[in-house]
Amino acid sequence: MNTQTSGTDIEPRWRTYFRGAAFSIPALFLLAFSSVYLLPKLETLWRDASFGASFSIASTAITSVNVAYFVTQHFIVLAVTVIAAVVLLEWRSSQWPRYRKATVGVAAFLTNTTILVFITLMFMTALMAAPALLQRK
């Protein structure tokens, strides 16, 4: 006779954190690469095309650029803060194991989504600035 397991089965913490890292780390590497290599080139493109005041999406793109620079410049502090919060939850909260898998999964999803939106904004602004460069010639 098959018995269904209850919803209280708790996944081992190492597996939860390994999955969260496996899904988040590639996106974080893409963010670092984009911030270090692609963003300076994109900012040069924006400057050469006089891109900024004429497009409403430019303010959103500039804000996302500032956030990306902040994350890459303060990555160690942010990572230590997140790790400290998780360690504190593992150590002091008796309810944390119940919500660990969902919380780590949502955090990985939001990380990937945010970075995907950021890279999409970079691509969109490059496409919007490109015609202005063609007209300058």
N, C-alpha and C positions, 0 to 999 in steps of 0.2 A: 504494500500500500504506500503510495506516495504521499508524503506529508509536505505541505508547503512551509517554507521557512518564514518566520515572521520578519517584519521590516526592521527589527532591532539588531540584525546581524551587522556588526561594525567591522569595516575593512581595516586591516592593519595600517598603522600610521605610516610606515615606510612606503607602502604601496600608494597611498593617497598622495604623499608628497612627491614621490617619484613621478607619478602621472602628471601632477601639476607642473613640475619642472620640465618634464618631457614636452608638454604642450606649450609652455611659456618661453623657454629658453631660445628656441629658434626665432620667435618673434622679437625677443629682446636683442638678439644679434642683428636682425634686420634693422631695428631702430637705431642701434649703435652705428651700423654701416651707413645708414641714411643720414644720420646726424653729422658724422665725421666726413664723409666723402661726397654725398649727393647734395646736401643742403647748401654748402658754400657755392657750389656750381649753380644751383637753382637761384640763390640770392643774387649772384652775378647776372644771371639771365633776367631776373626781375628788374635789377638796376638798369641794365642796358636797354630794356624794353620800356622803361618808365612805367613799370607795372606797379600799381598800388592804389592810388586815389581813384582811378577810373573804374575799378572793379569792386563790387561789394564782397566778393569771395576773398579778396586779397586780405581784408582784415581778419577773416577766419583763418586763412592760411598763415598769416604772420603770427597770430595767437598760437596756432598749433606748432609753429616753428619754435616759438619761445618755450612752450611746454616741453617739446622734444629736447631742446638744449638743456633745460633745467633737469630733466630726467637723466640725460647722459652725463651731465656735470656732477650731479649729486647722487649717482646710482649707488655708491657704496653706503651712503647715509640712509637712503631709502631702503636698501636691501637689509641693512642691519636693523632698522626699525621694524620692518615686516617680520624678520626672523625673531626678534625679541618679543614681538606681540604673540607670535605663534608659540614660542617657548613658554611664555607666561600663560597662555591659554591651556597648553598641554599640562602644565605644572599645577595650576590653581583651579581650573574649571572642571567640574565633574560632568557638565553637560556638553563640553566641547567635542568629545568623540562622536556624539550623535550627529553633530552638524559639520564635522570636519570635512567629509567628502564633498558635500554640497558647497560649502564655502570655498574650498580650494578649486573646485570645478568652475564655479561662477567667477572667481578671481582670474583663472586662466582664460576663460572665455572673454571676459572684459578686457584683459590685457591684449589678447589677439585682435579683438574687434577695434580697440582704440588705435593700435598700430596700423591695422589695415586701413582705417579711415584716414589716418595721418598720411600714409603713403599715397592713398587715392587723392587727397588734397594736393599733395606735391605734384602728382601727375596732371591733375586738372589745371592747376595754375601754370604749369609749364606749357600745356597746350593753349591756354588762353593768352599767354605772353608771346608765344611764337609768331603769330601774325604781325605783331608790332615790330618784331625784329626783321621780318621780311619786307615791311614797308620802309624801313630805314635805308635799305640798300638802294 
